Amino acid sequence: MKKWDLNNASKTIQFSAALLTAFIGGGLFSLIRFPISWLLGPMAALLIASRFKKVKLIWPVSMRNTGLIIVGYSIGISFTKSSLSDMISHLPSMLILTTLIVLVCACSAFVMSKYSGIDYPTSLTSSIPGGLSQIVVFAEEMKGIDITTVTFFHVTRVIMVVFLVPLLIISPLFAANRTNDSPKIMDNVIPDWSDLVPLIFLFALICFLAARIGKIFKLPAPYFLGPVIVTAAIGLLGLQGPPLPLSLLDISQFMVGGYIGLLLKPEQLDKKRKTLLLALMNGLILICATMFFSFLLTQYYDLSPITGFLSLAPGGMDQMGIIAQEVNADVSAVTSYQLFRMAFIYAAVPPLLKLVLKLSLRKKDKNRNVKLHVK
């Protein structure tokens, strides 16, 4: 009992320290008016704090999941019959642009494999912009793929995208277009906490159940996508959920940001400097490619450059949704494109990777036989 008490007390201290650190980071970023301050502030603060080897911090996954449910609900209520119709009309561009992004990843992985010594199956798995947990699970199921390299690449890319994308959006590249986007629900109305009662309790229960069911059925990012789907469906049927106060959205960002901040272990950066450089270059190529494709997208559809970029940016669907909310982009369009890319990747990429791995193993066996024959 004493050991359990000591262990429990230690975890409480570690969690409290993480909360305080994250709050300081969010407060500082908010004070200097940094974009997405309550997402990026906790991320940066915890990432820096975890560099001190003697400092041990923890962030329960349940907090991140709660934050994702809140974000998922908020994005779900932005879907309307009009946005659903727009999403259907965008299906051809979703397919074309997603295919082009995968081709860029395949080419980038090929070049990286040639000059780094990383085998092509591992390089390709590391380059595909899918969800971190789903890609790692897939890598574990495939023999011959270096899981450590795959995990490192994807965590580095996620951190890189979540920090770089907001900075790009406030840069001169998008300066002329930041005022073109506007909130898609209840314009000019600032929600208040009192407006949530009592309907929010019903939606909270529904969203929680949707997240749990999504997890059972192995839905990608279930705590985010489950609430998005069920809230959007209920809204399309005529029952609109109440919009959330900005302070509650800040809290949800805080919950997610703290978790992401502790994902990337600083000691890995010290041991894998060459791999880090490759991961950063890979992420940069992907960001540049998706930015180029997003400008093409906005030439054919009535989307602002910010919405177009966030729709194709190689980040997680949940992170891009949070950023879209913060900058008042079209969150339904962003979520739709991100969801399509995720579905496409999970449907088309595993067979491709299996084929690549099979050909790679066959090539290795052939080279081995040639060497034996020469001897």
ZIFEN-V808241 format. One record per run of one state. SS is the DSSP state (H for helix, E for strand, C for the rest). FROM is the first residue (numbers start at 1). LEN is the number of residues. Records with the same first field share a line. If there is no record, write none. Layout:
SS->FROM-LEN  FROM-LEN
This chain:
C->1-1  32-5  50-11  77-4  90-1  117-3  128-4  142-5  170-2  178-15  196-3  217-5  237-9  262-4  272-1  301-4  313-4  327-4  375-1
H->2-30  37-13  61-16  81-9  91-26  120-8  132-10  147-23  172-6  193-3  199-18  222-15  246-16  266-6  273-28  305-8  317-10  331-44
